[in-house]
């Protein structure tokens, strides 16, 4: 009975975490597709403002219109499209124009609210009239309904939502200013670093720090907020510690993870290492605090979000004269997280005895007790929310395509999809990558990290969801390939 209760609590915890991840993923989903526009604005700012590399008053005129109009409209358009396709995108963009005009600050938060809201109303309206429009009047009704609803939402944004969001934005900016003025900003890492390990990194960076950082960068030419979640130092220090002092069977995967993390900017690569030894979250927090503290002392900042969080992206969006201090922040964060992680892992003494849960990258061995079951030996049913549910099953010989899903569909899933595409090409299997919230309804086999599996199953309940824990060398990849090669059963 005790086991059942603990399992139920575990499932409930996963459900809450999945809901938080889903909300954060929706926020990030409005920003991530538009990162190119944010980087373009950052580069124009870094080059042509009076303190930039190539000061030019004429070209600098692009800065304010881009941040006040283009970027919020792109966010509102994308948010609307996520909810109701092209019609949702159009009314979302129209509605966003209202909050832009109704406020004096860049309306990123306002666009995140009103774009999806307008699209949701449009979706409800279309459902209510489905099958009730006289033949020949469809285009008339569709165009005028979108125009009327979009215009009404723009007016609401102008007189209602815009001023409220402006007050909230100003309040949040005041909180940030207070933390900076009182040297308390490093304390934010106590929340940020654990949240990152739960795959909320994109939501934190693009949903919270991004909008606030853009306003700060517009006023001062740089923002320290871009360096809180994106600093590669904490993850780099932990990966180096794993390379030198971690369980011997995981050490061979660490160098590859270091390259992907630091140069490729895919920070999700180190999350499984952190989750393998949860006490190392203290090392991540210490490294994060040290990095933010160093940035505060040296007055460091970036002109735009470094996406992905690669050292190359960092250097590209560093303002003139700031490269040394930015590099110092990364170096200090790396050193502190490495030292703390090494101490917590006792410099490798007893590493293999302390941790038997790490997957063996050299063999497709049986997973640990809390790892996903073998693909060809999974139970026919699983307990969930107090009821027995049959797990989906597919034969390896029937697999023609695989969907690799990550939080935002633009980082770790791209990397893993490339790996799996190479491995499965001999068997004629196609591999695509998507955000976990956007898995196609017709997907039959989904490959995703164990911490995102609940979201994947809720998105496509009838698909086989294969979980893994390590982005490099996880036995699940070998088992999946063998099942496809030999035609074995694959269970979700």
Secondary structure as the mmCIF struct_conf table of DSSP 4:
data_model
#
loop_
_struct_conf.conf_type_id
_struct_conf.id
_struct_conf.beg_label_comp_id
_struct_conf.beg_label_asym_id
_struct_conf.beg_label_seq_id
_struct_conf.end_label_comp_id
_struct_conf.end_label_asym_id
_struct_conf.end_label_seq_id
HELX_RH_AL_P HELX_RH_AL_P1 UNK A 2 UNK A 32
TURN_TY1_P TURN_TY1_P1 UNK A 33 UNK A 34
HELX_RH_AL_P HELX_RH_AL_P2 UNK A 35 UNK A 48
BEND BEND1 UNK A 49 UNK A 49
TURN_TY1_P TURN_TY1_P2 UNK A 50 UNK A 51
BEND BEND2 UNK A 52 UNK A 52
TURN_TY1_P TURN_TY1_P3 UNK A 53 UNK A 54
TURN_TY1_P TURN_TY1_P4 UNK A 57 UNK A 58
HELX_RH_3T_P HELX_RH_3T_P1 UNK A 59 UNK A 61
HELX_RH_AL_P HELX_RH_AL_P3 UNK A 62 UNK A 65
HELX_RH_PI_P HELX_RH_PI_P1 UNK A 66 UNK A 70
HELX_RH_AL_P HELX_RH_AL_P4 UNK A 71 UNK A 101
TURN_TY1_P TURN_TY1_P5 UNK A 102 UNK A 102
BEND BEND3 UNK A 104 UNK A 105
HELX_RH_AL_P HELX_RH_AL_P5 UNK A 108 UNK A 129
TURN_TY1_P TURN_TY1_P6 UNK A 130 UNK A 132
BEND BEND4 UNK A 133 UNK A 133
HELX_LH_PP_P HELX_LH_PP_P1 UNK A 134 UNK A 134
TURN_TY1_P TURN_TY1_P7 UNK A 135 UNK A 136
HELX_RH_AL_P HELX_RH_AL_P6 UNK A 138 UNK A 156
HELX_RH_PI_P HELX_RH_PI_P2 UNK A 157 UNK A 161
HELX_RH_AL_P HELX_RH_AL_P7 UNK A 162 UNK A 181
TURN_TY1_P TURN_TY1_P8 UNK A 182 UNK A 183
HELX_RH_3T_P HELX_RH_3T_P2 UNK A 185 UNK A 188
HELX_RH_AL_P HELX_RH_AL_P8 UNK A 189 UNK A 195
HELX_RH_PI_P HELX_RH_PI_P3 UNK A 196 UNK A 200
HELX_RH_AL_P HELX_RH_AL_P9 UNK A 201 UNK A 204
HELX_RH_PI_P HELX_RH_PI_P4 UNK A 205 UNK A 209
HELX_RH_AL_P HELX_RH_AL_P10 UNK A 210 UNK A 220
BEND BEND5 UNK A 221 UNK A 221
STRN STRN1 UNK A 223 UNK A 223
HELX_RH_3T_P HELX_RH_3T_P3 UNK A 224 UNK A 227
TURN_TY1_P TURN_TY1_P9 UNK A 228 UNK A 228
BEND BEND6 UNK A 229 UNK A 230
BEND BEND7 UNK A 232 UNK A 232
HELX_RH_AL_P HELX_RH_AL_P11 UNK A 233 UNK A 245
BEND BEND8 UNK A 246 UNK A 246
HELX_RH_AL_P HELX_RH_AL_P12 UNK A 248 UNK A 262
TURN_TY1_P TURN_TY1_P10 UNK A 263 UNK A 264
HELX_RH_3T_P HELX_RH_3T_P4 UNK A 267 UNK A 270
HELX_RH_AL_P HELX_RH_AL_P13 UNK A 271 UNK A 276
TURN_TY1_P TURN_TY1_P11 UNK A 277 UNK A 277
HELX_RH_3T_P HELX_RH_3T_P5 UNK A 278 UNK A 280
HELX_RH_AL_P HELX_RH_AL_P14 UNK A 281 UNK A 297
TURN_TY1_P TURN_TY1_P12 UNK A 298 UNK A 299
STRN STRN2 UNK A 302 UNK A 302
BEND BEND9 UNK A 303 UNK A 304
BEND BEND10 UNK A 307 UNK A 308
HELX_RH_AL_P HELX_RH_AL_P15 UNK A 311 UNK A 316
TURN_TY1_P TURN_TY1_P13 UNK A 317 UNK A 317
STRN STRN3 UNK A 318 UNK A 318
HELX_LH_PP_P HELX_LH_PP_P2 UNK A 319 UNK A 319
TURN_TY1_P TURN_TY1_P14 UNK A 320 UNK A 321
HELX_RH_AL_P HELX_RH_AL_P16 UNK A 323 UNK A 344
TURN_TY1_P TURN_TY1_P15 UNK A 345 UNK A 345
HELX_RH_3T_P HELX_RH_3T_P6 UNK A 346 UNK A 348
TURN_TY1_P TURN_TY1_P16 UNK A 349 UNK A 350
HELX_RH_AL_P HELX_RH_AL_P17 UNK A 351 UNK A 354
BEND BEND11 UNK A 358 UNK A 358
TURN_TY1_P TURN_TY1_P17 UNK A 361 UNK A 362
BEND BEND12 UNK A 363 UNK A 363
HELX_LH_PP_P HELX_LH_PP_P3 UNK A 365 UNK A 367
TURN_TY1_P TURN_TY1_P18 UNK A 369 UNK A 370
BEND BEND13 UNK A 371 UNK A 371
HELX_LH_PP_P HELX_LH_PP_P4 UNK A 372 UNK A 374
TURN_TY1_P TURN_TY1_P19 UNK A 375 UNK A 376
BEND BEND14 UNK A 377 UNK A 377
BEND BEND15 UNK A 380 UNK A 380
STRN STRN4 UNK A 381 UNK A 384
TURN_TY1_P TURN_TY1_P20 UNK A 385 UNK A 386
STRN STRN5 UNK A 387 UNK A 390
HELX_LH_PP_P HELX_LH_PP_P5 UNK A 391 UNK A 392
STRN STRN6 UNK A 393 UNK A 395
HELX_RH_3T_P HELX_RH_3T_P7 UNK A 396 UNK A 398
STRN STRN7 UNK A 401 UNK A 406
BEND BEND16 UNK A 407 UNK A 411
HELX_RH_AL_P HELX_RH_AL_P18 UNK A 412 UNK A 424
HELX_RH_3T_P HELX_RH_3T_P8 UNK A 425 UNK A 427
TURN_TY1_P TURN_TY1_P21 UNK A 428 UNK A 428
STRN STRN8 UNK A 430 UNK A 435
HELX_RH_3T_P HELX_RH_3T_P9 UNK A 436 UNK A 438
TURN_TY1_P TURN_TY1_P22 UNK A 441 UNK A 442
STRN STRN9 UNK A 445 UNK A 449
HELX_RH_3T_P HELX_RH_3T_P10 UNK A 450 UNK A 452
HELX_RH_AL_P HELX_RH_AL_P19 UNK A 453 UNK A 459
BEND BEND17 UNK A 460 UNK A 460
TURN_TY1_P TURN_TY1_P23 UNK A 461 UNK A 462
BEND BEND18 UNK A 463 UNK A 463
STRN STRN10 UNK A 464 UNK A 468
BEND BEND19 UNK A 469 UNK A 469
BEND BEND20 UNK A 471 UNK A 473
HELX_RH_AL_P HELX_RH_AL_P20 UNK A 475 UNK A 486
TURN_TY1_P TURN_TY1_P24 UNK A 487 UNK A 487
STRN STRN11 UNK A 489 UNK A 491
#
